[in-house]
Amino acid sequence: MNKRAYNFNAGPAALPLEVLERAQAEFVDFRESGMSIMEMSHRGAIYESVHKEAQERLLALLGNPDGYKVLFLQGGASTQFAMIPMNFLGQGQQANYVMTGSWADKAYKEAKLIGETHIAASSEADNYMSLPKLTDISLSDNPAYLHITSNETIGGTQFKQFPDTGSVPLICDMSSDILSRPFDMKQFAMVYAGAQKNLGPSGVTVVIAKEDMITSSPKHLPTMLRYSTHTSNDSLYNTPPSFGVYMINEVLKWIEERGGLEGIRDLNREKAALLYDMIDGSEGFYRGCVDAGNRSDMNVTFRLESEELEKAFIKASEQEGFVGLKGHRSVGGLRASIYNAVPLESCKALVEFMGHFKRTHG
């Protein structure tokens, strides 16, 4: 096999090599059926058992909270941005949003198309390079829910704690840090995530929600945009992304094998510390973008003193087998996405490369 790339892509992102190899071994003949899982009926017993297993395994990793259900949907987190207000924003209520960057902004803009909105807190004044304090979150008079983005992939900020919203449902877009650390699911009415960063391949959107929130939806909504449709049909109303669900199940097994969310958190902290220590110890050659207390353990964003130098860094890194270190086109700079499946060795190799680059260009 060719040497694996040092993959720091922001999504679709690195998948665990062990999972890819397991999938490769089962690809043509799944469970001695004479078929690939991609060729099977989603109504058949074999696929349904995988589907159910993935749902149960996900809830088990979260401590089996009472009264929650897992849905496997399609359309990415971007479709959830619209489905959430369509299903939960009632007449005379306001959809409340904490504005922390590009993805929070996209979610907010979709809600504005549906009904009344309220910005409960924002770090826009700081160019989204920090996060609002939890104590600064101020809800509207009649809030339908509060929506937050746990980790901003583009800017590189991450909430380390979450607000207590009492009886107001807390909804969270966890696309880029779901299952990267333990969290208390019972704090949330709903958590959702595109799979392509920490859970599996692109094409599946995972929703974990309180069952009583998603059992009845407004009847005027198109069938596919009602949570109740997917709840009552166990995410099998239409053909699911079956191979993606199978891959999620394998990734969840891989997380279990690494000590669950505590084991994964410890590894992620170690990876992030390596990179931030290199940035902070570089005497200003590398500059972290984000306020130190709000830095993400998933997306490490940094700058060099000029765009020319950043271009040279990207070119040199690509020649050494590093992939995906260019910052998002909307903000520029550099970004290393170090999701669960990015090995510690890749982070060590990147730190070594950064040291070498500094010595030759500093």
Summary of the structure (lengths in Angstrom):
residues: 362
radius of gyration: 20.9
end to end distance: 36.2
largest distance: 64.0
contacts: 1209
relative contact order: 0.16
helix: 42%
strand: 17%
